Amino acid sequence: MSYANTQVAQIAAISSNRCIGKDNELPWHISADLQHFKQMTTKATGGAVQGIVIMGRKTFESMGSKPLPKRVSFIISSQMDYAEKSGLVGKDNAHVVHNLDDALTQAASLAHGAHLDTIWVIGGERVFSEAMMYTDRVELTHVDTDIKDGDAFYPELPKEFVVVAESEQKHDEKSGLDFRFVTYKRENAE
């Protein structure tokens, strides 16, 4: 798969019933998972850009409508005036696009120039689903809980994705939740 010779990876934390969000927020707070997310989506390159992330508008707003530090954010919104309304016009670290293809095209171009080999898709539900056909690798944090009243869910992984790495079970003291990090790769993907 990949996109313009750049690996496309997805990263998410999901519950046992695949929930990724509730009321436009994560349904839990696990510090180790947030650290894992930061470590995975940034790569010291010596340059100003250390990561590229693609997300939907709601995901961007769930993060306080601020681009992530050291990363360039591509925000997909159908609202034509979203960049103006959000104060993002002229920003180097955040670009509003109106569809996934534009996000991937611009992100891949930026990745080549910044010597980054991966574009990260970070949510939400619709963006994960649309990007699956381009995705080479998926990094999931499996959180051992069921979220009964969640309203955003991670899609079922296509059968060509196989587990290539898995951490031991971990425990978060504050939330009381168990979790593990699992890496899936599309078979026949480099």
Summary of the structure (lengths in Angstrom):
residues: 190
radius of gyration: 16.0
end to end distance: 8.9
largest distance: 45.4
contacts: 582
relative contact order: 0.27
helix: 24%
strand: 32%
